[in-house]
Amino acid sequence: MQNTTPVPPPGAIGKQAVAFTISADTTAFVGCKFLAQDTLYDHLGRHYYKDCYIEGSVDFIFGNGLSFFEGCHLHAIAQVTGAVTAQGRSSMLEDTGFGFVNCKVTGSGALYLGRAWGPFSRVIFAYTYMDNIIIPKGWHNWGDPLREMTVFYGQYKCSGPGANFAGRASWCRELTEQEAKPFISLNFIDGSEWINF
């Protein structure tokens, strides 16, 4: 799936150049390719992405779904600064978030792992290779320091030059095995109830 319209300038309002929007529940994507700028609008519902290629520049996986990405290649085409995710969880009561397991992050520009679109944004990367394009801080508070107290951003056993936790923002977590466990299997999206392949 590809949005072939001209790429809008960075920061252009209302010109996200989305390739795909998903609002359905219990949907799986296997071996799919998504190409655009703000590429994948993971709006609502539980979703499973396996062995997909997702390319974009600014917040190229965004929305408020509860989604599990396994074995996916996330490729940035940022000209200057970009972000992989902008997760929109707006309340502690919402069971939403993005989990990335055994993925690969590559590309160009300088890249945040995520920006706090929602004040309770929740994103976890585990067993993921991160190229040297990752900004050492890793995460962006969307210009609101209060979000640093409410977001849940974590890493677990990631590798590569961009995975170094030493320079990460103080408000993200290097997860223990116990902390990571709820996010690193299909149980994160209740997969045993609906994924049968």
URDA-V941472 format. One record per residue. N is the residue number from 1. RES is the residue in one letter. PHI is phi in whole degrees, -180 to 180 (999 if undefined). PSI is psi in whole degrees, -180 to 180 (none if undefined). NEAR is the number of other C-alpha atoms within 12 Angstrom. Layout:
n,res,phi,psi,near
N,RES,PHI,PSI,NEAR
N,RES,PHI,PSI,NEAR
This chain:
n,res,phi,psi,near
1,M,999,130,20
2,Q,-143,136,24
3,N,-95,115,24
4,T,-100,9,15
5,T,-68,158,14
6,P,-57,141,13
7,V,-68,124,26
8,P,-72,159,21
9,P,-66,151,18
10,P,-55,135,23
11,G,83,1,20
12,A,-64,128,13
13,I,-75,131,10
14,G,72,14,11
15,K,-126,54,20
16,Q,-72,-15,30
17,A,53,58,34
18,V,-79,138,36
19,A,-91,-32,29
20,F,-154,137,30
21,T,-121,133,28
22,I,-127,123,29
23,S,-122,0,20
24,A,-81,158,19
25,D,-96,157,21
26,T,47,66,26
27,T,-126,136,27
28,A,-118,145,29
29,F,-128,120,29
30,V,-123,124,22
31,G,66,31,19
32,C,-95,158,23
33,K,-123,126,26
34,F,-122,122,35
35,L,-130,127,32
36,A,-179,-149,36
37,Q,-106,-78,42
38,D,-86,79,43
39,T,-70,-55,42
40,L,-116,110,45
41,Y,-92,95,37
42,D,-87,77,41
43,H,-65,-66,29
44,L,-146,156,28
45,G,103,174,28
46,R,-97,130,36
47,H,-137,148,40
48,Y,-125,122,42
49,Y,-115,118,40
50,K,-123,129,30
51,D,54,42,25
52,C,-100,157,29
53,Y,-113,122,33
54,I,-126,119,45
55,E,-122,135,41
56,G,-174,-169,45
57,S,-126,-56,44
58,V,-115,119,43
59,D,50,50,44
60,F,-78,-4,41
61,I,-129,110,53
62,F,-141,162,45
63,G,131,-168,41
64,N,-127,34,38
65,G,-79,171,42
66,L,-109,99,42
67,S,-133,143,49
68,F,-119,123,45
69,F,-111,117,45
70,E,-123,124,35
71,G,65,28,30
72,C,-93,151,33
73,H,-104,116,33
74,L,-106,114,45
75,H,-120,120,41
76,A,-89,139,42
77,I,-122,36,32
78,A,-67,136,31
79,Q,-77,-36,22
80,V,-128,-85,20
81,T,-120,138,28
82,G,-141,-172,37
83,A,-151,143,46
84,V,-70,-48,52
85,T,-126,155,51
86,A,-143,88,43
87,Q,-86,137,46
88,G,-104,20,37
89,R,-57,123,33
90,S,-108,-3,25
91,S,-153,151,21
92,M,-64,-21,18
93,L,-78,-16,10
94,E,-81,128,20
95,D,-93,72,25
96,T,-132,167,37
97,G,152,172,48
98,F,-120,131,48
99,G,-119,129,48
100,F,-117,120,48
101,V,-130,132,41
102,N,55,40,31
103,C,-101,-180,34
104,K,-139,131,38
105,V,-116,118,42
106,T,-137,-179,35
107,G,132,-152,29
108,S,-126,166,27
109,G,82,-167,24
110,A,-113,130,30
111,L,-127,131,40
112,Y,-85,149,42
113,L,-69,-32,52
114,G,-168,158,46
115,R,-123,143,43
116,A,-80,76,42
117,W,-62,-44,33
118,G,-101,149,35
119,P,-65,-19,30
120,F,-117,27,32
121,S,-45,139,43
122,R,-137,117,45
123,V,-144,135,49
124,I,-132,134,47
125,F,-115,128,46
126,A,-135,143,39
127,Y,49,38,31
128,T,-111,136,34
129,Y,-84,130,31
130,M,-122,120,38
131,D,-70,176,30
132,N,-77,10,24
133,I,-82,-10,35
134,I,-72,127,38
135,I,-63,131,31
136,P,-51,-38,24
137,K,-61,-33,27
138,G,85,-40,41
139,W,-135,154,44
140,H,-126,137,39
141,N,-87,10,33
142,W,63,27,25
143,G,77,15,14
144,D,-131,98,17
145,P,-58,-24,18
146,L,-64,-29,16
147,R,-68,-21,28
148,E,-63,-23,27
149,M,-89,-12,19
150,T,-122,-17,23
151,V,-74,161,39
152,F,-128,102,41
153,Y,-120,129,45
154,G,-146,158,41
155,Q,-130,144,43
156,Y,-143,116,33
157,K,50,47,28
158,C,-87,163,28
159,S,-136,172,24
160,G,97,166,20
161,P,-64,-24,21
162,G,-88,-1,30
163,A,-94,-2,35
164,N,-59,120,26
165,F,-82,-11,28
166,A,-57,-38,17
167,G,-98,8,19
168,R,-66,155,24
169,A,-56,143,29
170,S,-65,-18,22
171,W,-98,9,25
172,C,-105,171,34
173,R,-125,141,29
174,E,-94,106,28
175,L,-75,147,25
176,T,-82,170,16
177,E,-58,-42,16
178,Q,-67,-41,11
179,E,-68,-35,18
180,A,-77,-28,29
181,K,-50,-44,22
182,P,-65,-17,23
183,F,-106,-9,39
184,I,-109,17,37
185,S,-139,173,26
186,L,-64,-12,31
187,N,-61,-26,22
188,F,-56,-34,31
189,I,-115,24,32
190,D,55,39,26
191,G,-59,-32,25
192,S,-65,-19,14
193,E,-80,-23,14
194,W,-143,-12,17
195,I,-97,119,22
196,N,-132,36,12
197,F,-125,none,11
